[in-house]
């Protein structure tokens, strides 16, 4: 199978033959942090365990931030302590500064995710910093980190305060962090497939974090795949959003993404039936319908 529908682009960098991808389920962190109900650490750990048992190669388990700013993420250390480690699954966590990194590293997690917004307005409203100050803080954490680092560039396609984002600015920022695994985030769900393809191709970013706010998330995932992305953030049941970005609803649902990729012959290593059961379990806990489609419709057994 060959991926390269946009191969007419001037760079000629359409990648060929991507047959396996890594899906990181961000539901236990990015998904639950946007829920009005706070789940106990033991329940959040059970969600992590269920996702790992379904074959997710990476799970974002917790956020090491102040509990008064994101109460849904309180007790991160308790969550990690209750995880039943599974061979084949990498467990990551979010840190926003040195203190968060120290807390995360002490738990024995496998990877740290650091988030850097690409616009001054977003960064100042949420971290009281300029992009340059935030980039310097990110560089400091990356330099001292003994763990693998994923750097998520948030609002990479559009900002709720500044509008459309210059792709050149994103590319320049991504190039500053060659030792980090860069993920391009469509934080408010405004990107379209051509934009996603072009930015992935331009930056060589291996990963994307997509939202389905305007029903473009899955088309964007395929476009990213065609441009060469191999790492895809998604959230079980389509949970989540961003508490710091107005109307940033709807991460793409992990089971929907698995259904698309496996149907197209791209290996994910994920057991779709087990993943559907996890989303149904989570729906019962939260008491409301989730945004995903496949967990409600079920996997299709037809030829």
Secondary structure, DSSP 8 states (H G I E B T S, - for coil): ----TTTTSTT--------B-EEEE-IIIIIGGG-SS---HHHHHHHHHHHHHTT-SEEEEEE-S-TTT-GGG--HHHHHHT----TT-EEEEE--SHHHHHHHHHHT-SEEEEEEESSHHHHHHHHSS-HHHHHHHHHHHHHH-SSEEEEEEETSSEETTTEE--HHHHHHHHHT-TTSEEEEE-TTS---HHHHHHHHHHHT-SEEE-B-TTS-HHHHHHHHHHHT--EEEEBGGG--B-TTSTT-B-B-BHHHHHHHHHHTT-B----HHHHHHHHHHHHHHHTS--S-SHHHH------
